[in-house]
């Protein structure tokens, strides 16, 4: 990888890490994502599953939604997504459908990650460039701290305030 590209990747992964820290502070699994085109952030997201009582409120989905709203277009061609942890199958589908060109992630997810050799099976005919391991130590440390705190402190999850009529 070129030094210039590595510097850019490190910078924008730092922005994704800021989102992950915000998720951590809100009691969410600390994953953050940003979507970039021409070195400009189009969308940011953090995990909001607990906050929204919504299993689809992953950082990647939030970033995609925000970028699409900003652009007024569902097509995110020529963009790069920076995400602190390897995307799951659901997020991978959204990445493909929104036509993101490149994904850069920090740490691998051997259980649910889609880019593992055993699970990476379908790309829908789309070209997707993948870079892993960018600022992985910081992403891993955040995850370790979060799950250590979760195991050692029985935190109460917020109640879902949705009323069914």
Secondary structure, DSSP 4 states (H G I P E B T S, - for coil): --HHHHHHHHHHHHHHHHHHHHHHHTTS---EEEEEETTEEEEEEE--HHHHT-TT--HHHHHHHHHHHHHTSS--TT-EEEEEE---HHHHHHHHHTT--EEEEEE--TTT-SSSTTT----TT---EEEE-TTHHHHHHHHHHHHHHHHHS-PPPPPP-PPP-
